[in-house]
Amino acid sequence: MVYLTAIIALLIFIYFNRYLQRKRDERREHWRERREEQLQQFFEAKKKPNSEPDDEVSDTTEDQ
């Protein structure tokens, strides 16, 4: 009877730890995706102002 209780407790422990690990992995994945999205938005926002003056400079150079 003691062995059965120990085995059941061990199985509960293992499955509970797997559940916690899965939740941690999901949270990490969510934050990683969020970070990538924010970086992508940052670089897109940074590109836009830089590309407009370059276009204006090249247009004025061609007109002269």
C-alpha positions in Angstrom: 0.0 0.0 0.0 2.8 2.4 0.8 4.5 1.7 -2.6 1.2 2.4 -4.4 0.8 5.7 -2.6 4.4 6.6 -3.4 4.0 5.8 -7.1 0.8 7.8 -7.3 2.4 10.7 -5.6 5.4 10.5 -8.0 3.1 10.4 -11.0 1.1 13.4 -9.8 4.4 15.2 -9.2 5.7 14.4 -12.7 2.4 15.4 -14.5 2.1 18.6 -12.5 5.7 19.6 -13.4 5.0 18.9 -17.0 1.9 21.1 -16.8 3.9 23.9 -15.3 6.7 23.5 -17.8 4.2 23.7 -20.7 2.7 26.9 -19.2 6.1 28.4 -18.9 7.0 27.5 -22.5 3.7 29.0 -23.7 4.4 32.2 -21.8 8.0 32.4 -23.2 6.7 31.9 -26.7 4.1 34.6 -26.3 6.7 37.1 -25.0 9.1 36.1 -27.7 6.5 36.7 -30.4 5.5 40.0 -28.8 9.2 41.1 -28.6 9.7 40.3 -32.3 6.6 42.2 -33.3 7.7 45.2 -31.3 11.1 45.1 -32.9 9.6 44.8 -36.3 7.4 47.8 -35.7 10.3 49.8 -34.4 12.4 49.1 -37.4 9.6 49.8 -39.8 8.9 53.1 -38.0 12.6 53.9 -38.1 12.9 53.1 -41.8 10.0 55.4 -42.9 11.4 58.8 -41.8 14.9 57.9 -43.2 13.6 56.8 -46.6 11.6 60.0 -47.2 14.6 62.4 -47.0 16.6 60.0 -49.2 13.9 60.1 -51.9 13.7 63.9 -51.7 17.5 64.2 -52.0 17.6 61.9 -55.0 14.7 63.8 -56.7 16.4 67.2 -56.3 19.7 65.8 -57.6 18.0 64.4 -60.7 16.2 67.7 -61.4 19.5 69.7 -61.5 
